[in-house]
Amino acid sequence: MFNHSAAFKIVKTWLGPEAVSLLKFASKSDIQDYVSVEYLPPHMGGTDPFKYSYPPLVDDDFQTPLCENGPIASEDEASSKEDIESDGKEILEAISNEEQTALLKKINLTEPTSKAEEHEKDSKMKAFKKPLSVFKGPLLHISPAEELYFGNTESGEKKTLIVLTNVTKNIVAFKVRTTAPEKYRVKPSNSSCDPGASVDIVVSPHGGLTVSAQDRFLIMAAEMEQSSGTGPAELTQFWKEVPRNKVMEHRLRCHIVESSKPTTLTLKDNAFNISDKTGADIYLQLNRLLESNRKLEDQVQRCIWFQQLMLSLTVILLAFVASFFYLLYS
């Protein structure tokens, strides 16, 4: 065992003679006495070029999720289904019409909601769900960096947002896959992002299914040539031809935010139209408060420094005036 930490010197006093004999504290100069050069990395004087990379998990079976109007075909199936594309559109339109009819019936039984209120609610959801952490990749900056936060059943805010920002000078094609494609709707799940632009991807559970912490999402991105088209057919062909080593991949875990609001406040919240505060909302507001506090402290420090400077200049000016009058009358 090779370690330079002082903590292991303390641990050494807790171990028996047999265990102590297995401990070897080596530096860069004498580590080759215990390990051959071919098994040491270059920064330790060796020649082993091995670099660790993240291996995909055994259950990482990423598949294409549902789009806004239902499941979308994979790249391999796209060419074989072109002849029935029109039939599929008619089926989707029929399903969409049935959903709209059912929705209108529900709206007639409840109080009407104005479009302004719906727009305000949607804008609030986007403002609260705007992710803070950022993964900075070579092609895209991805927010959030590691976890997608979903609200629980009580809060009703199940949608979450993935923000992709293109940091290259070319168009970047991207697609989103998940280990549970039957459970999520992703819009858009296969598209492109212009240079310097950002794309908001809305992820929501489908059909009232429960979000699981075991679910994961995979974001794949690849840089396109300027002359390439960005239509569905061009993107399908692009993903068939792009080399594997030119595809950027990033994984996201799912996290369920439990509501911290007591059940006794439910009636009062409904009466006064107080929105639910999830853990993610509180975390976001706390970060904003801390940032505002930091800016305020900086402004106060600048004001104090400016006051001290003005006071010093005033004292110097008074001393100069006093010495001037003293010399004038003396």
C-alpha positions as CSV (number, residue, x, y, z in Angstrom):
1,M,0.0,0.0,0.0
2,F,1.5,3.3,-1.0
3,N,0.4,6.5,0.6
4,H,2.0,9.8,1.6
5,S,-0.9,10.9,3.9
6,A,-0.1,11.6,7.6
7,A,-3.4,10.0,8.5
8,F,-2.1,6.6,7.7
9,K,0.8,7.1,10.0
10,I,-1.8,7.5,12.8
11,V,-3.6,4.4,11.5
12,K,-0.4,2.6,11.6
13,T,-0.3,2.9,15.4
14,W,-3.7,1.1,15.6
15,L,-2.7,-1.9,13.5
16,G,-1.0,-5.1,14.5
17,P,2.6,-6.2,13.5
18,E,1.3,-8.2,10.5
19,A,-0.7,-5.4,9.1
20,V,2.1,-2.9,9.7
21,S,4.4,-5.0,7.6
22,L,2.1,-4.6,4.7
23,L,2.2,-0.8,4.8
24,K,4.8,0.8,2.7
25,F,5.2,4.6,2.6
26,A,6.9,5.4,-0.6
27,S,7.8,8.7,-2.4
28,K,8.2,9.3,-6.1
29,S,12.0,8.6,-5.9
30,D,11.7,5.1,-4.3
31,I,8.3,3.8,-5.4
32,Q,10.0,2.0,-8.3
33,D,11.6,-0.3,-5.6
34,Y,8.1,-1.8,-5.1
35,V,6.3,-1.3,-8.5
36,S,7.7,-1.9,-11.9
37,V,8.1,1.1,-14.2
38,E,5.7,-0.4,-16.8
39,Y,2.9,-0.4,-14.2
40,L,3.4,3.2,-13.0
41,P,1.8,6.3,-14.6
42,P,4.0,8.9,-16.3
43,H,3.7,11.4,-13.4
44,M,5.2,8.9,-11.1
45,G,8.1,8.1,-13.4
46,G,6.5,5.2,-15.2
47,T,5.5,4.3,-18.7
48,D,1.9,3.0,-18.2
49,P,-0.4,5.1,-20.5
50,F,-3.6,3.8,-18.9
51,K,-6.3,6.4,-18.2
52,Y,-9.5,5.5,-16.3
53,S,-12.8,6.2,-18.1
54,Y,-16.4,5.9,-16.8
55,P,-17.7,2.5,-17.7
56,P,-21.4,2.2,-18.5
57,L,-23.4,0.5,-15.8
58,V,-24.8,-3.0,-16.4
59,D,-28.4,-1.8,-16.4
60,D,-27.7,1.3,-18.6
61,D,-30.0,0.3,-21.4
62,F,-30.8,3.7,-22.8
63,Q,-33.7,3.9,-25.3
64,T,-35.5,6.6,-27.1
65,P,-38.2,8.2,-24.8
66,L,-41.7,9.3,-25.8
67,C,-42.0,12.5,-27.8
68,E,-44.9,15.0,-27.2
69,N,-47.4,12.9,-29.3
70,G,-46.2,9.4,-28.4
71,P,-43.2,7.2,-29.1
72,I,-40.9,8.0,-31.9
73,A,-39.1,5.6,-34.2
74,S,-35.4,4.8,-33.8
75,E,-32.8,5.5,-36.5
76,D,-32.8,1.9,-37.6
77,E,-36.6,1.8,-38.0
78,A,-37.0,5.1,-39.7
79,S,-36.2,3.9,-43.2
80,S,-38.5,0.9,-43.0
81,K,-41.5,3.0,-41.8
82,E,-41.4,5.8,-44.3
83,D,-44.2,4.1,-46.3
84,I,-46.6,4.1,-43.3
85,E,-45.7,7.6,-42.1
86,S,-49.0,9.1,-43.3
87,D,-51.0,6.4,-41.6
88,G,-49.2,7.0,-38.4
89,K,-49.9,10.8,-38.6
90,E,-53.7,10.0,-39.0
91,I,-53.6,7.8,-35.9
92,L,-51.8,10.4,-33.9
93,E,-54.3,13.1,-35.1
94,A,-57.2,10.9,-34.1
95,I,-55.7,10.3,-30.6
96,S,-55.0,14.0,-30.3
97,N,-58.6,14.9,-31.2
98,E,-59.9,12.4,-28.6
99,E,-57.6,13.9,-25.9
100,Q,-58.8,17.4,-26.8
101,T,-62.5,16.3,-26.6
102,A,-61.9,14.7,-23.2
103,L,-60.1,17.8,-22.0
104,L,-62.9,20.1,-23.1
105,K,-65.4,18.0,-21.2
106,K,-63.2,18.3,-18.0
107,I,-62.9,22.1,-18.5
108,N,-66.7,22.5,-18.8
109,L,-67.2,20.7,-15.4
110,T,-64.7,22.9,-13.6
111,E,-64.1,26.7,-13.3
112,P,-62.6,28.2,-16.5
113,T,-59.0,29.3,-16.4
114,S,-57.9,32.2,-18.4
115,K,-54.9,32.0,-20.8
116,A,-53.1,34.7,-18.9
117,E,-53.2,32.6,-15.7
118,E,-52.0,29.5,-17.5
119,H,-49.2,31.5,-19.1
120,E,-48.2,33.0,-15.7
121,K,-48.3,29.5,-14.1
122,D,-46.1,28.1,-16.9
123,S,-43.6,31.0,-16.6
124,K,-43.4,30.5,-12.8
125,M,-42.7,26.8,-13.3
126,K,-39.9,27.6,-15.7
127,A,-38.5,30.2,-13.4
128,F,-38.5,27.9,-10.4
129,K,-37.3,24.8,-12.3
130,K,-34.4,26.7,-14.0
131,P,-31.4,24.5,-13.0
132,L,-28.4,25.9,-11.2
133,S,-25.6,23.4,-11.7
134,V,-23.9,23.2,-15.1
135,F,-21.9,20.4,-16.7
136,K,-19.4,22.0,-19.1
137,G,-18.8,19.6,-22.0
138,P,-16.7,20.2,-25.1
139,L,-19.8,20.7,-27.3
140,L,-22.7,21.5,-24.9
141,H,-23.1,23.0,-21.4
142,I,-25.8,20.9,-19.7
143,S,-28.0,22.1,-16.8
144,P,-28.5,20.5,-14.4
145,A,-25.1,18.8,-14.1
146,E,-26.0,15.5,-12.5
147,E,-29.6,15.1,-11.3
148,L,-33.1,15.9,-12.6
149,Y,-35.4,17.0,-9.9
150,F,-39.1,15.9,-10.1
151,G,-41.8,17.1,-7.7
152,N,-43.9,14.6,-5.9
153,T,-47.6,13.8,-6.4
154,E,-48.8,16.4,-3.8
155,S,-46.9,19.3,-5.3
156,G,-48.3,18.6,-8.8
157,E,-45.1,20.1,-10.4
158,K,-43.8,16.9,-12.1
159,K,-42.1,18.5,-15.1
160,T,-38.4,19.3,-15.1
161,L,-36.2,21.2,-17.4
162,I,-32.9,20.4,-19.2
163,V,-31.1,23.4,-20.7
164,L,-28.5,22.8,-23.4
165,T,-26.2,25.6,-24.6
166,N,-24.1,25.2,-27.7
167,V,-20.5,26.4,-27.0
168,T,-19.1,25.6,-30.5
169,K,-19.1,27.5,-33.8
170,N,-21.1,24.9,-35.6
171,I,-24.6,23.4,-35.2
172,V,-24.7,20.6,-32.6
173,A,-27.2,17.7,-33.0
174,F,-28.4,16.2,-29.8
175,K,-30.8,13.4,-28.7
176,V,-32.1,12.3,-25.3
177,R,-32.5,8.7,-24.3
178,T,-33.6,7.1,-21.0
179,T,-33.6,3.7,-19.3
180,A,-37.4,3.9,-18.9
181,P,-38.8,5.2,-22.3
182,E,-42.4,4.2,-21.5
183,K,-42.5,6.5,-18.4
184,Y,-41.4,9.8,-19.8
185,R,-42.3,12.4,-22.4
186,V,-39.3,14.4,-23.7
187,K,-39.7,17.5,-25.9
188,P,-37.6,17.8,-28.0
189,S,-35.9,14.5,-27.8
190,N,-34.0,14.6,-31.2
191,S,-33.1,18.0,-32.6
192,S,-30.2,20.5,-33.1
193,C,-28.9,23.6,-31.4
194,D,-27.4,26.6,-33.3
195,P,-24.0,28.1,-32.3
196,G,-24.2,30.1,-29.1
197,A,-27.9,29.3,-28.7
198,S,-29.7,27.4,-25.9
199,V,-32.5,24.8,-26.0
200,D,-34.9,24.0,-23.2
201,I,-35.9,20.3,-23.0
202,V,-39.1,19.6,-21.0
203,V,-39.2,16.2,-19.3
204,S,-42.4,15.0,-17.8
205,P,-43.7,11.6,-16.5
206,H,-46.2,9.9,-18.9
207,G,-49.6,8.6,-18.0
208,G,-49.3,9.2,-14.2
209,L,-46.4,6.8,-13.9
210,T,-44.1,7.2,-10.8
211,V,-40.6,8.6,-11.2
212,S,-37.9,6.3,-9.9
213,A,-34.5,7.2,-8.6
214,Q,-33.2,4.3,-10.6
215,D,-34.2,5.9,-13.9
216,R,-31.4,7.7,-15.8
217,F,-31.2,9.9,-18.9
218,L,-28.5,9.9,-21.5
219,I,-27.8,13.1,-23.6
220,M,-25.8,12.5,-26.8
221,A,-24.4,15.3,-28.9
222,A,-22.3,15.6,-32.0
223,E,-21.0,18.5,-34.0
224,M,-22.5,18.9,-37.5
225,E,-21.0,20.5,-40.6
226,Q,-22.3,23.9,-41.6
227,S,-23.6,22.5,-44.9
228,S,-25.7,19.8,-43.2
229,G,-29.4,20.1,-42.9
230,T,-31.3,19.9,-39.6
231,G,-34.5,18.3,-40.6
232,P,-35.7,14.9,-39.2
233,A,-34.4,13.0,-42.2
234,E,-31.0,14.7,-42.1
235,L,-30.7,14.1,-38.4
236,T,-31.5,10.4,-38.8
237,Q,-28.9,10.0,-41.5
238,F,-26.4,12.0,-39.4
239,W,-26.7,9.8,-36.4
240,K,-26.2,6.7,-38.6
241,E,-22.9,8.0,-40.1
242,V,-21.3,9.9,-37.2
243,P,-18.3,8.1,-35.7
244,R,-18.7,6.9,-32.1
245,N,-15.6,8.8,-30.9
246,K,-17.1,12.1,-32.0
247,V,-20.2,11.7,-29.9
248,M,-20.3,13.5,-26.5
249,E,-22.3,11.6,-23.9
250,H,-23.6,12.7,-20.5
251,R,-25.8,10.9,-18.0
252,L,-28.3,12.4,-15.6
253,R,-30.0,10.7,-12.6
254,C,-33.5,11.2,-11.4
255,H,-34.3,12.7,-8.0
256,I,-37.7,13.0,-6.4
257,V,-38.2,16.1,-4.2
258,E,-40.4,15.5,-1.2
259,S,-42.7,18.4,-0.2
260,S,-41.9,19.9,3.2
261,K,-45.3,21.5,3.7
262,P,-47.5,20.2,6.6
263,T,-50.8,18.6,5.6
264,T,-52.6,21.0,8.0
265,L,-51.8,23.9,5.7
266,T,-53.4,22.4,2.6
267,L,-56.8,24.0,3.0
268,K,-55.3,27.4,3.8
269,D,-53.0,27.2,0.8
270,N,-55.9,26.3,-1.5
271,A,-58.0,29.2,0.0
272,F,-55.2,31.8,-0.6
273,N,-53.8,30.2,-3.8
274,I,-50.4,29.7,-2.2
275,S,-48.2,27.5,-4.4
276,D,-46.4,24.5,-3.0
277,K,-42.8,25.0,-2.0
278,T,-40.7,22.0,-2.8
279,G,-37.1,21.5,-1.7
280,A,-35.8,22.6,-5.1
281,D,-37.8,25.9,-4.9
282,I,-36.5,26.6,-1.5
283,Y,-32.9,25.8,-2.6
284,L,-33.2,28.1,-5.6
285,Q,-34.6,31.0,-3.5
286,L,-31.9,30.5,-0.8
287,N,-29.2,30.7,-3.5
288,R,-30.8,33.9,-4.8
289,L,-30.9,35.4,-1.3
290,L,-27.3,34.5,-0.7
291,E,-26.3,36.1,-4.0
292,S,-28.2,39.2,-3.2
293,N,-26.6,39.4,0.2
294,R,-23.2,39.0,-1.3
295,K,-23.8,41.9,-3.7
296,L,-25.1,44.0,-0.9
297,E,-22.0,43.4,1.2
298,D,-19.8,44.4,-1.7
299,Q,-21.7,47.6,-2.2
300,V,-21.4,48.4,1.6
301,Q,-17.7,47.7,1.5
302,R,-17.3,50.1,-1.5
303,C,-19.4,52.8,0.3
304,I,-17.2,52.5,3.4
305,W,-14.0,52.7,1.3
306,F,-15.4,55.7,-0.5
307,Q,-16.3,57.4,2.7
308,Q,-12.9,56.8,4.2
309,L,-11.3,58.2,1.0
310,M,-13.5,61.4,1.2
311,L,-12.7,61.8,4.9
312,S,-8.9,61.6,4.2
313,L,-9.2,64.1,1.3
314,T,-11.2,66.4,3.5
315,V,-8.6,66.3,6.3
316,I,-5.8,66.9,3.9
317,L,-7.7,69.9,2.4
318,L,-8.4,71.4,5.8
319,A,-4.7,71.0,6.7
320,F,-3.7,72.7,3.5
321,V,-6.1,75.6,4.0
322,A,-5.0,76.0,7.7
323,S,-1.3,76.1,6.7
324,F,-2.1,78.6,3.9
325,F,-3.8,81.0,6.2
326,Y,-1.1,80.5,8.8
327,L,1.6,81.5,6.3
328,L,-0.5,84.3,5.0
329,Y,-1.0,86.1,8.3
330,S,2.4,85.2,9.8
